Amino acid sequence: MNFVEVMIAKKYALAVMAVFYDSLSLPIVERGASLALYIRTHPDILSFLQVSAINDDEKRAGLMSLIERYELPNCMQQLVDLLLVDKRTFLFAGILQAIYTLYLERQHIMSFTITSSHLLSESAVYSIQKFLARNTGNTIIYMCIVDPTLIAGVRLANTTLFWEHSVARQLRDAQNILV
Amino acid sequence: MVISESLISIIFRGINTFMVVVCAVYAFNKYALVRIKQAMDKKEQELINLRLQGTRLGLEIKKIELQIKKEEDNVVHMQEKILKWREVVDAMHKVQIGNQKSSLFNMRVRQATKKAHIHSAYMQKQAAPDAISQARALLKEHFQSPHVAQQYITDIIVFMQASKQ
């Protein structure tokens, strides 16, 4: 998606948020984000939505099956109908992603990916969550990943923030200084 | 009678004297005067020659004096030129020394820069990546033990708990 498409998708997302905010919840927008990821990782779906020769009913049927599979609310069906009228169904994934971002912003929730070199204990994850909540002032949702390339340490990142304390980072810094 | 005789004798004496004088003048004119005239002419000629020679020598002296003055002027001019030349040579010498010093300094700077570049290139190409990869291997080995790695993570968690907003 280019910048213009992202901006248009954001406008649709704002409209959905304005009209259907009460029918949304964190699990719903998370599932929506998962569906957006699924569509983006499958280029054939995007092609299917972009080709104008394909009947709108077929596009609607395809998107509805995806909405049902990801258990998204009825408001999404209305969004699909609107996109079909506007001939912009290819923006659906972008709109879902924008809804997810806007919902988190409005709820003062931040999503973080916690990457660690070794599996973290529950108490450690809780401490990290508290640390992030304290420093951002938002509620933190997270996803834990184990990445041995860190050697030892932790990396906390989302789309806007990055915090890392690991052996890999120290080696990276040393390399940047020396080379 | 006596008076006439004495008169006649006086006359004759006068005539004799006159005759002697005439003879003497004649002899003088005929024999001595020419020689004297010749000698005088010769002396006069010599005098004229000497005068001419004196005049010529005077002219030569004046000429030589003028030449000496000209030479002296030339010497002064040459001395001035030599001084200027020396000044120019000194200035050029100074410039040359300055250039030599400057080129020597530039050469040293170039050498130092080249050395630094070589060192930097060596560091970039070989030493630093080698050191980093060795450190990475050592650290991987060190943190291979779960206990050590967990301790490291625990220290980070403790730091997080201790930190304030």
Chai-1 contact restraints between the chains, C-beta under 6 A:
chainA,res_idxA,chainB,res_idxB,connection_type,confidence,min_distance_angstrom,max_distance_angstrom,comment,restraint_id
A,S117,B,A149,contact,1.0,0.0,6.0,A-B,restraint_1
A,H118,B,A149,contact,1.0,0.0,6.0,A-B,restraint_2
A,A124,B,I157,contact,1.0,0.0,6.0,A-B,restraint_3
A,S127,B,I157,contact,1.0,0.0,6.0,A-B,restraint_4
A,S127,B,M160,contact,1.0,0.0,6.0,A-B,restraint_5
A,S127,B,Q161,contact,1.0,0.0,6.0,A-B,restraint_6
A,F131,B,M160,contact,1.0,0.0,6.0,A-B,restraint_7
A,R134,B,Q165,contact,1.0,0.0,6.0,A-B,restraint_8
A,N135,B,Q165,contact,1.0,0.0,6.0,A-B,restraint_9
A,I151,B,L139,contact,1.0,0.0,6.0,A-B,restraint_10
A,I151,B,K140,contact,1.0,0.0,6.0,A-B,restraint_11
A,I151,B,F143,contact,1.0,0.0,6.0,A-B,restraint_12
A,A152,B,F143,contact,1.0,0.0,6.0,A-B,restraint_13
A,A152,B,A149,contact,1.0,0.0,6.0,A-B,restraint_14
A,A152,B,Y152,contact,1.0,0.0,6.0,A-B,restraint_15
A,V154,B,I156,contact,1.0,0.0,6.0,A-B,restraint_16
A,H165,B,I156,contact,1.0,0.0,6.0,A-B,restraint_17
A,V167,B,L139,contact,1.0,0.0,6.0,A-B,restraint_18
A,L171,B,I132,contact,1.0,0.0,6.0,A-B,restraint_19
A,L171,B,R136,contact,1.0,0.0,6.0,A-B,restraint_20
A,Q175,B,I132,contact,1.0,0.0,6.0,A-B,restraint_21
A,L178,B,A128,contact,1.0,0.0,6.0,A-B,restraint_22
A,V179,B,Q124,contact,1.0,0.0,6.0,A-B,restraint_23
A,V179,B,A128,contact,1.0,0.0,6.0,A-B,restraint_24
